[in-house]
Amino acid sequence: MRQFIALLITLLYVGASYADNRATLLDFRFATSDKRTQIIIDLDKKIKYSINTNVQKIRLNIQNVKLLSQTYDKIFYTDSRIKKTRVKRQKNTMNFVFSTAEKYKVNSYLLQPDEKYQHHRLVINLNNIATQQKTKKQKHNKPTQQKIILIDAGHGGQDPGAIGYRHTREKNITLSIAKKLAKLINRTGGMKAILTRRGDYYVGLTKRIKIAQANKASVFISIHADAAPRRSARGASVYTLSERGGSTKFAKQLERSQNIEQSFGGRKNLIKNDQYLNKILWNFSRKDRDIQSQKLGHKILKQMSKIGYLHKKIPQKAGFVVLKTPAIPSVLIETAFISNPQEEKRLNNTKEQEKIANAIYQGVLNYYR
């Protein structure tokens, strides 16, 4: 009898140990943009997985895992790409089948926990496949004489930016103002606005630079909303690039909050020896760009002063990564302090957003005159 009990305890212990060795699928998160759908799976351990694709199905197999009951409903996400999701367990392997609208280019990778994300993450991207016909058409487009204004709505997706006193998210404010500014510019002959993002998704900092380059932008305008420990801090400010870093203590604090390369499912600091940045920084005329950036900054600040208080009356300098666009005059506009309850209320007001967009627009017009 004793031997039987000992054997039973051993079997229970082994079974419990085996169960404990399984990774847990803690959460499913999704993000949709005009170019891709991204799936993020949070896990408590590193896992082994495989992905198989055909024309309209993506099969994901994850070995030795268990699924939390509260996570189950989150799996069945649908958008323009994912039409249906099915899940099936085969012993300790979870099989997911995503039925898609068409064929997509799929890539995936695992991310380790870091200072922001405490769990392991499996990231799966469903990327649009551009047709050859569209590519050829783009190549044969005649060069335009239009002035291309690149408008960058700060933050987005998993990166909300600063959070206001009433929980307003900076990413929503910046996108709304950016769209209003783009509409004004696109109504103007000889000018065209291009947005780095059109929805609530994150675009990497170096990717924003590449978008400006690819579209041969004339100027680069990045829109943000300040936050400060003091709720009384208020007013707009404009920043241009400083290779040496922020010119003030507050500018240095802003750098630390803005110069973080993030993506839905990942976050990493941009390192000094970034090969792409070093290459482009080597090849442009810094002096001319800096002069033109200061000129643009002054023109915008003058117009901003007509609609509200200025935190700084002249353009400040800081080492923001998004301002390092080669040979393109670039400014970062802090429209107001979202941490100030009065200014947060103003930033949420559609008419006030239109005033801000119009002030930036008038500044751009005066820059070209």
URCOR-V288515 format. One record per helix or strand. SS is the DSSP state (h for helix, s for strand). FROM is the first residue (numbers start at 0). LEN is the number of residues. If there is no record, write none. Layout:
ss=SS from=FROM len=LEN
ss=SS from=FROM len=LEN
This chain:
ss=h from=1 len=19
ss=s from=22 len=10
ss=s from=35 len=8
ss=s from=48 len=6
ss=s from=56 len=6
ss=s from=64 len=3
ss=h from=68 len=7
ss=s from=81 len=9
ss=s from=92 len=8
ss=s from=104 len=7
ss=s from=119 len=8
ss=h from=131 len=8
ss=s from=146 len=7
ss=s from=155 len=1
ss=s from=158 len=1
ss=s from=162 len=1
ss=s from=168 len=1
ss=h from=169 len=17
ss=s from=190 len=5
ss=h from=204 len=10
ss=s from=218 len=8
ss=s from=235 len=6
ss=h from=248 len=10
ss=s from=259 len=4
ss=s from=265 len=4
ss=h from=274 len=8
ss=h from=285 len=19
ss=s from=309 len=1
ss=s from=315 len=3
ss=h from=320 len=3
ss=s from=328 len=9
ss=h from=340 len=7
ss=h from=349 len=19
